[in-house]
Amino acid sequence: MRRRVSAQLTATIGGPTELVLAIAVADGPARVEQLSLTLDGVEVAAQEIAGPHGGRLHLVSGLQAGEFVVDYAATVDGLAAVEAPGVLEPIEYARPSRYCDSDKLMPVAQAEFAGLAGKELLDAVSSWVGAHLSYVSGSSKPIDGAVDTYLSRQGVCRDYAHLVIALLRGLNVPARLAAVYAPGLDPMDFHAVAEAYLDGAWWVVDATALAPRPSLLRIATGRDAADTAFLTTLSGALTLQSMTVTATVDALPADDLTLLTALR
């Protein structure tokens, strides 16, 4: 499998600014990539920092006022090996988090999915979220969490993922969020999916069903969107002006929903 991905961002910097990017594909499969960062046409440097689960952050410091342009592209060949979970992961990802307030949704989860376990439970939660939410671009706010999404009954991919994660955690199933490139996604953008821990491995749960799971390509992984944002301003002033994301695969795979699928 050959996947090609890219991200172009343009932003206005208002003064001295430090920021972090999470747009590079995670370590794993073989890749050829390039990352160009410019401020008013002049190249600027970034420090690569290793993140959880193969993720790679890029820290950019000392930016001054001007037009900041990010241009990233990667060609990825083959599939990553399935990651062996660490002993802390089932504990860390079972707890409530900023956007996945599973403690508040526990009664809902127990009422809706009583008696279910294993893949049957993952399928039921995914189907329930997909059936009860409407995918509406711009319908949610950056500060909305799983409870907000449950009440509003609408959102985008991160909202779907947050609600899936919160419901699973409410049933003592560890779950986490992965930011991914998603060949086949329409409209094209960065995508967010849930991963659930079952039988000693992490499996994709995407209630949006907007892209085939086998071709998804991991960028970042964390408790929720607070850990996986593609751009974080640590200090200073930044206004995002434009963003273009692409993701393609040599042959878009079929997605057999009867099978568990891991991010590779």
C-alpha positions as CSV (number, residue, x, y, z in Angstrom):
1,M,0.0,0.0,0.0
2,R,1.3,3.4,-0.9
3,R,-0.2,6.5,0.7
4,R,0.5,10.1,-0.1
5,V,-0.4,12.9,2.3
6,S,0.1,16.6,2.6
7,A,-0.8,19.6,4.7
8,Q,-0.4,23.3,3.9
9,L,-1.1,25.9,6.5
10,T,-0.9,29.7,6.2
11,A,-1.1,31.9,9.3
12,T,-0.6,35.5,10.4
13,I,1.9,35.9,13.3
14,G,1.1,39.0,15.3
15,G,4.3,39.2,17.4
16,P,6.9,36.9,19.1
17,T,5.3,33.5,19.0
18,E,6.1,29.9,19.9
19,L,4.0,27.0,18.5
20,V,3.8,23.2,18.1
21,L,2.7,21.4,15.0
22,A,1.4,17.8,14.9
23,I,1.0,17.1,11.2
24,A,3.8,14.7,10.4
25,V,2.9,11.0,10.1
26,A,3.8,8.9,13.1
27,D,6.8,6.6,13.0
28,G,6.2,3.2,11.7
29,P,5.9,2.5,8.0
30,A,8.7,3.5,5.6
31,R,8.3,7.1,4.4
32,V,9.8,9.9,2.4
33,E,8.8,13.3,3.6
34,Q,9.6,17.0,3.5
35,L,8.6,19.8,5.9
36,S,9.1,23.4,4.9
37,L,8.4,26.3,7.3
38,T,8.8,29.9,6.2
39,L,8.2,33.3,7.7
40,D,7.7,36.0,5.0
41,G,9.5,33.6,2.6
42,V,12.5,33.0,4.8
43,E,13.1,29.4,6.1
44,V,12.7,28.9,9.8
45,A,13.8,25.9,11.8
46,A,11.8,23.4,13.9
47,Q,12.8,21.0,16.6
48,E,11.3,17.5,16.2
49,I,10.1,16.0,19.5
50,A,9.0,12.4,20.0
51,G,5.4,12.1,21.1
52,P,3.4,9.1,22.4
53,H,2.8,6.1,20.1
54,G,5.2,7.1,17.4
55,G,3.8,10.6,17.1
56,R,6.2,13.4,16.1
57,L,5.8,17.1,17.2
58,H,7.6,20.0,15.6
59,L,8.4,22.9,18.0
60,V,8.9,26.3,16.3
61,S,10.3,29.1,18.5
62,G,11.3,32.7,18.0
63,L,8.7,33.6,15.3
64,Q,8.2,37.3,14.7
65,A,5.3,39.1,13.1
66,G,4.7,38.1,9.5
67,E,3.1,35.5,7.2
68,F,3.9,31.9,8.4
69,V,3.6,29.1,5.9
70,V,3.8,25.4,6.6
71,D,4.2,22.9,3.8
72,Y,4.4,19.2,4.6
73,A,4.2,16.2,2.3
74,A,4.9,12.5,2.8
75,T,4.8,9.3,0.8
76,V,4.4,6.2,2.9
77,D,5.0,2.7,1.6
78,G,3.6,-0.4,3.3
79,L,2.0,-0.8,6.7
80,A,3.4,-0.3,10.2
81,A,3.7,-3.2,12.6
82,V,0.9,-3.4,15.2
83,E,2.1,-1.6,18.3
84,A,2.5,-3.6,21.4
85,P,0.5,-1.8,24.2
86,G,2.4,-0.6,27.2
87,V,1.2,-1.7,30.7
88,L,0.1,1.8,31.6
89,E,-2.1,2.3,28.6
90,P,-5.2,0.4,29.7
91,I,-5.1,2.5,32.9
92,E,-4.4,5.9,31.4
93,Y,-7.0,5.6,28.7
94,A,-9.8,4.3,31.0
95,R,-9.9,7.6,32.9
96,P,-12.2,10.6,32.2
97,S,-10.4,13.4,30.3
98,R,-10.9,17.0,29.3
99,Y,-13.2,16.3,26.3
100,C,-14.3,12.7,27.2
101,D,-16.2,13.1,30.4
102,S,-17.0,9.5,30.7
103,D,-18.0,9.8,34.4
104,K,-21.0,11.9,33.4
105,L,-22.0,9.6,30.6
106,M,-21.6,6.3,32.5
107,P,-25.4,6.0,33.3
108,V,-26.2,6.5,29.6
109,A,-23.6,3.9,28.5
110,Q,-24.8,1.4,31.1
111,A,-28.4,1.8,30.0
112,E,-27.8,1.7,26.3
113,F,-25.3,-1.1,26.1
114,A,-26.1,-3.4,29.1
115,G,-24.9,-7.0,28.5
116,L,-22.7,-6.3,25.6
117,A,-18.9,-7.0,25.5
118,G,-16.1,-7.4,23.0
119,K,-16.5,-6.6,19.4
120,E,-20.2,-6.6,19.8
121,L,-20.0,-3.7,22.2
122,L,-17.6,-1.8,19.9
123,D,-20.0,-2.2,17.0
124,A,-23.0,-1.2,19.0
125,V,-21.4,2.0,20.4
126,S,-20.2,2.9,16.9
127,S,-23.6,2.3,15.4
128,W,-25.4,4.2,18.1
129,V,-23.2,7.2,17.8
130,G,-23.5,7.2,14.0
131,A,-27.2,6.9,14.1
132,H,-27.9,9.5,16.8
133,L,-25.5,12.2,15.6
134,S,-25.7,14.3,12.4
135,Y,-22.4,15.3,10.8
136,V,-22.6,19.1,10.5
137,S,-19.4,21.1,9.7
138,G,-19.0,24.0,12.0
139,S,-21.7,22.9,14.4
140,S,-19.5,22.4,17.4
141,K,-17.2,24.7,19.4
142,P,-13.5,24.0,20.2
143,I,-14.4,23.6,23.9
144,D,-17.3,21.1,23.4
145,G,-16.8,17.7,25.0
146,A,-18.7,14.4,24.8
147,V,-21.6,15.6,27.0
148,D,-22.1,18.7,24.8
149,T,-22.2,16.4,21.7
150,Y,-24.6,13.9,23.3
151,L,-27.0,16.8,24.1
152,S,-26.7,18.6,20.7
153,R,-26.8,15.4,18.6
154,Q,-24.5,16.9,16.0
155,G,-20.8,17.5,15.4
156,V,-17.7,16.7,13.3
157,C,-15.3,13.8,13.5
158,R,-13.6,14.8,16.8
159,D,-17.1,15.0,18.4
160,Y,-18.1,11.6,17.2
161,A,-14.8,10.2,18.5
162,H,-15.1,11.9,21.8
163,L,-18.6,10.5,22.4
164,V,-17.5,7.0,21.4
165,I,-14.5,7.2,23.7
166,A,-16.6,8.5,26.6
167,L,-19.3,5.8,26.2
168,L,-16.7,3.0,26.1
169,R,-14.8,4.4,29.1
170,G,-18.1,4.5,30.9
171,L,-18.2,0.8,30.5
172,N,-14.6,0.3,31.6
173,V,-13.3,-0.2,28.1
174,P,-10.1,1.8,27.6
175,A,-10.3,4.1,24.6
176,R,-8.3,6.9,23.1
177,L,-8.3,9.4,20.2
178,A,-6.1,9.2,17.1
179,A,-5.6,12.1,14.7
180,V,-5.1,10.6,11.2
181,Y,-4.8,11.2,7.5
182,A,-7.8,9.6,5.9
183,P,-7.6,8.6,2.2
184,G,-11.2,8.6,0.8
185,L,-12.4,11.2,3.3
186,D,-14.9,13.7,1.8
187,P,-14.7,16.6,2.5
188,M,-11.0,16.2,2.9
189,D,-9.4,17.4,6.2
190,F,-7.5,16.0,9.2
191,H,-9.6,13.2,10.6
192,A,-10.2,11.9,14.2
193,V,-11.1,8.4,15.2
194,A,-11.4,6.4,18.4
195,E,-9.3,3.4,19.3
196,A,-10.6,0.9,21.8
197,Y,-8.6,-1.6,23.8
198,L,-9.8,-5.2,23.4
199,D,-8.0,-8.5,23.9
200,G,-4.6,-6.8,24.3
201,A,-4.7,-4.6,21.2
202,W,-6.0,-1.3,20.0
203,W,-8.8,-1.3,17.3
204,V,-10.2,1.6,15.3
205,V,-13.8,2.7,16.0
206,D,-15.0,5.4,13.5
207,A,-18.6,6.2,14.0
208,T,-18.6,8.6,11.0
209,A,-17.8,5.8,8.6
210,L,-16.5,8.5,6.2
211,A,-13.2,6.8,5.2
212,P,-12.1,3.1,5.0
213,R,-10.3,2.1,8.2
214,P,-7.5,0.1,6.6
215,S,-5.9,3.1,4.8
216,L,-6.0,5.5,7.8
217,L,-2.5,6.8,8.7
218,R,-1.7,7.8,12.3
219,I,-0.5,11.3,13.1
220,A,-1.0,11.7,16.8
221,T,-2.6,9.8,19.7
222,G,-3.9,10.9,23.1
223,R,-6.6,11.0,25.7
224,D,-8.7,13.3,23.5
225,A,-8.3,16.3,21.1
226,A,-6.4,18.3,23.7
227,D,-3.5,15.8,23.1
228,T,-3.7,15.7,19.3
229,A,-4.3,19.2,18.0
230,F,-2.5,19.8,14.7
231,L,-1.5,23.3,15.8
232,T,-1.0,24.6,19.4
233,T,0.1,28.2,20.1
234,L,2.2,28.1,23.3
235,S,2.7,31.8,23.4
236,G,2.2,34.9,21.3
237,A,-0.5,35.6,18.7
238,L,-1.4,33.5,15.6
239,T,-4.4,33.6,13.3
240,L,-4.9,30.7,11.0
241,Q,-5.7,32.0,7.5
242,S,-6.0,28.8,5.4
243,M,-5.5,25.1,5.6
244,T,-5.4,22.4,2.9
245,V,-5.1,18.7,3.6
246,T,-4.8,15.8,1.1
247,A,-4.6,12.1,1.5
248,T,-4.6,9.4,-1.2
249,V,-3.9,5.7,-1.5
250,D,-2.8,3.7,-4.6
251,A,-6.0,1.6,-4.3
252,L,-8.7,2.5,-1.9
253,P,-9.4,-0.6,0.2
254,A,-12.7,-2.1,1.0
255,D,-13.6,-1.9,4.7
256,D,-15.0,-5.1,6.0
257,L,-16.9,-4.1,9.1
258,T,-17.1,-7.6,10.4
259,L,-13.4,-7.4,11.1
260,L,-11.4,-5.6,13.8
261,T,-9.0,-3.1,12.2
262,A,-5.8,-1.5,13.6
263,L,-4.2,1.7,12.6
264,R,-1.1,0.8,10.5
